[in-house]
Amino acid sequence: MQSIHEIIIIGGGSIGLAIAIELRLLGADVTVVSHNFKAAAGHAAAGMLAPQAEQISAGAMLDLCVASRDLYPEWSEKIESISGADPGYWQCGILAPRLTHTHTDADWLEPRSIHHHQSGLSESIVGGYWYPADGQVDSRALVRALWCACQFLGVKWLDAVKVTSICRSGGRVTHLETSEGEMSAQHYILATGAWSQQLLPIPVVPRKGQMLSVMVPEAQLANLPLQQVLFGEEIYIVPRRDGRIVIGATSEDAGFAPHNTPAGVEQLMTNAIRLFPQLRDLPIQETWWGFRPATPDELPIMGTSSEANLTLATGHYRNGILLTPITAKLIADLVWHQQADRLLSDFSWQRFDPRSASISDRL
Ligand SMILES: Cc1cc2nc3c(=O)[nH]c(=O)nc-3n(C[C@H](O)[C@H](O)[C@H](O)COP(=O)(O)OP(=O)(O)OC[C@H]3O[C@@H](n4cnc5c(N)ncnc54)[C@H](O)[C@@H]3O)c2cc1C
């Protein structure tokens, strides 16, 4: 027998859960179908909120990222107040030290000031940039808080259920085939991250990232050696408030190949020690990996689709944690109020549609 729902969100990572919360707050009846909660990229992410440190070029993507970063303080408080769980938002600022003298503007920190700003940097650092408005969120804590908020708000959560097919006819999705039978809804939202191409012909592929963490010993917890993110040229180092220091990340075209590799871990450790040498003596706490949902132009795919009752929210690549609050807001407004914010216009799936390309080629 087919189960019937109002809105089904396929995928329960940070994007799917955050959209579920916004829609539920607007009064919708929401079901999230999640194949593997632990595989969600949010469990693997460093959680940097770094539009400036990432040096995203001026344009639609930078506007989107900055808008989302600006939502973070209030949005994370809202998530905490609903869930009772702290998402670990910290506007700690991001320091971007450089090994080569490449400065082009007035924001450049000369060697003396960067070493004064952060002690313990490698002697080879010749300067860098300071981005005080960038920051971080503890992405695992965030995903947990989002999940708790969904539970509190009464979002239906179908875990370990895989959608195997999105069945379409006459410009609409008719139903989903899943590992637990058929389901249907008035509206569907695709938020399946790196796995999106398994369900729809959209160009989202996995880009694997390996990570590791070290732990500051208990005796030094009152005086953490790092209180800001270090965004180096080959490595980033993200201190959490509880003494963990997260180090990342590799960027590999390895499909969905699981596991950490000696080469990946070596790359992380070598580059991290080169940037911040005192890490060499800290105990390794954990290694892990995850899959970024990458698109050919590294921009997300968001908004309407070729089916009238299917909305897309995927392909957030390396900025999906940063973009979670704005994505949730824009997609909830689109689905519930049929209001398409102008911020969405550059992220349509149609930029990859061969029919659109042939039309624009002819123009
Ligand atoms: C190593 C690493 C470091 C990163 N660092 C940062 C960072 O510092 N800052 C930042 O902003 N972003 C970062 N990211 C990117 C960020 O994590 C992702 O862009 C974001 O988490 C994507 O969220 P999502 O909800 O779209 O996908 P995911 O979190 O991957 O969730 C997708 C979910 O959909 C489920 N699913 C898939 N297919 C199906 C199906 N057929 N049926 C049912 N369920 C399905 C999956 O099981 C999964 O749980 C990083 C990513 C990685 C891997």
The ligand as an SDF file (V2000), in Angstrom:
LIG
                    3D

 53 58  0  0  0  0  0  0  0  0999 V2000
   35.7140   16.6410    4.3260 C   0  0  0  0  0  0  0  0  0  0  0  0
   34.6770   17.7030    4.1480 C   0  0  0  0  0  0  0  0  0  0  0  0
   34.8850   18.9700    4.6740 C   0  0  0  0  0  0  0  0  0  0  0  0
   33.9150   19.9660    4.4990 C   0  0  0  0  0  0  0  0  0  0  0  0
   34.1090   21.1840    5.0770 N   0  0  0  0  0  0  0  0  0  0  0  0
   33.1510   22.1440    4.9480 C   0  0  0  0  0  0  0  0  0  0  0  0
   33.3080   23.3970    5.5750 C   0  0  0  0  0  0  0  0  0  0  0  0
   34.3060   23.6450    6.2560 O   0  0  0  0  0  0  0  0  0  0  0  0
   32.3200   24.3360    5.4130 N   0  0  0  0  0  0  0  0  0  0  0  0
   31.1960   24.0910    4.6720 C   0  0  0  0  0  0  0  0  0  0  0  0
   30.3460   24.9740    4.5620 O   0  0  0  0  0  0  0  0  0  0  0  0
   31.0190   22.8790    4.0630 N   0  0  0  0  0  0  0  0  0  0  0  0
   31.9670   21.9180    4.1840 C   0  0  0  0  0  0  0  0  0  0  0  0
   31.8080   20.7150    3.5690 N   0  0  0  0  0  0  0  0  0  0  0  0
   30.6700   20.5310    2.6590 C   0  0  0  0  0  0  0  0  0  0  0  0
   29.3900   20.1780    3.3880 C   0  0  0  0  0  0  0  0  0  0  0  0
   29.6330   19.1920    4.3510 O   0  0  0  0  0  0  0  0  0  0  0  0
   28.3550   19.6880    2.3770 C   0  0  0  0  0  0  0  0  0  0  0  0
   28.2270   20.5810    1.2910 O   0  0  0  0  0  0  0  0  0  0  0  0
   26.9810   19.5620    3.0370 C   0  0  0  0  0  0  0  0  0  0  0  0
   27.0970   18.8520    4.2510 O   0  0  0  0  0  0  0  0  0  0  0  0
   26.0070   18.8470    2.0920 C   0  0  0  0  0  0  0  0  0  0  0  0
   24.8210   18.6300    2.8140 O   0  0  0  0  0  0  0  0  0  0  0  0
   23.6130   17.8390    2.1620 P   0  0  0  0  0  0  0  0  0  0  0  0
   22.5430   17.7850    3.1940 O   0  0  0  0  0  0  0  0  0  0  0  0
   23.3200   18.3880    0.8160 O   0  0  0  0  0  0  0  0  0  0  0  0
   24.1960   16.3730    1.8660 O   0  0  0  0  0  0  0  0  0  0  0  0
   24.5860   15.2570    2.9120 P   0  0  0  0  0  0  0  0  0  0  0  0
   24.8950   15.8610    4.2280 O   0  0  0  0  0  0  0  0  0  0  0  0
   25.6180   14.3880    2.3030 O   0  0  0  0  0  0  0  0  0  0  0  0
   23.2060   14.4610    3.1190 O   0  0  0  0  0  0  0  0  0  0  0  0
   22.6400   13.7170    2.1000 C   0  0  0  0  0  0  0  0  0  0  0  0
   21.8330   12.6240    2.7710 C   0  0  0  0  0  0  0  0  0  0  0  0
   20.9760   12.0720    1.7910 O   0  0  0  0  0  0  0  0  0  0  0  0
   20.9040   10.6860    1.9970 C   0  0  0  0  0  0  0  0  0  0  0  0
   20.5340   10.0390    0.7390 N   0  0  0  0  0  0  0  0  0  0  0  0
   21.2750    9.9740   -0.3890 C   0  0  0  0  0  0  0  0  0  0  0  0
   20.6210    9.2710   -1.3360 N   0  0  0  0  0  0  0  0  0  0  0  0
   19.4440    8.9030   -0.7860 C   0  0  0  0  0  0  0  0  0  0  0  0
   18.3450    8.1290   -1.2580 C   0  0  0  0  0  0  0  0  0  0  0  0
   18.3460    7.6210   -2.5000 N   0  0  0  0  0  0  0  0  0  0  0  0
   17.2900    7.9130   -0.4200 N   0  0  0  0  0  0  0  0  0  0  0  0
   17.2760    8.4400    0.8340 C   0  0  0  0  0  0  0  0  0  0  0  0
   18.3080    9.1600    1.3410 N   0  0  0  0  0  0  0  0  0  0  0  0
   19.3800    9.3790    0.5320 C   0  0  0  0  0  0  0  0  0  0  0  0
   22.3130   10.3020    2.4250 C   0  0  0  0  0  0  0  0  0  0  0  0
   22.2970    9.0490    3.1180 O   0  0  0  0  0  0  0  0  0  0  0  0
   22.6960   11.4810    3.3160 C   0  0  0  0  0  0  0  0  0  0  0  0
   22.3890   11.2350    4.6680 O   0  0  0  0  0  0  0  0  0  0  0  0
   32.7320   19.6920    3.7670 C   0  0  0  0  0  0  0  0  0  0  0  0
   32.5140   18.3850    3.2690 C   0  0  0  0  0  0  0  0  0  0  0  0
   33.4660   17.4130    3.4650 C   0  0  0  0  0  0  0  0  0  0  0  0
   33.2040   16.0240    2.9490 C   0  0  0  0  0  0  0  0  0  0  0  0
  1  2  1  0
  2  3  1  0
  2 52  2  0
  3  4  2  0
  4  5  1  0
  4 50  1  0
  5  6  2  0
  6  7  1  0
  6 13  1  0
  7  8  2  0
  7  9  1  0
  9 10  1  0
 10 11  2  0
 10 12  1  0
 12 13  2  0
 13 14  1  0
 14 15  1  0
 14 50  1  0
 15 16  1  0
 16 17  1  0
 16 18  1  0
 18 19  1  0
 18 20  1  0
 20 21  1  0
 20 22  1  0
 22 23  1  0
 23 24  1  0
 24 25  2  0
 24 26  1  0
 24 27  1  0
 27 28  1  0
 28 29  2  0
 28 30  1  0
 28 31  1  0
 31 32  1  0
 32 33  1  0
 33 34  1  0
 33 48  1  0
 34 35  1  0
 35 36  1  0
 35 46  1  0
 36 37  1  0
 36 45  1  0
 37 38  2  0
 38 39  1  0
 39 40  1  0
 39 45  2  0
 40 41  1  0
 40 42  2  0
 42 43  1  0
 43 44  2  0
 44 45  1  0
 46 47  1  0
 46 48  1  0
 48 49  1  0
 50 51  2  0
 51 52  1  0
 52 53  1  0
M  END
$$$$
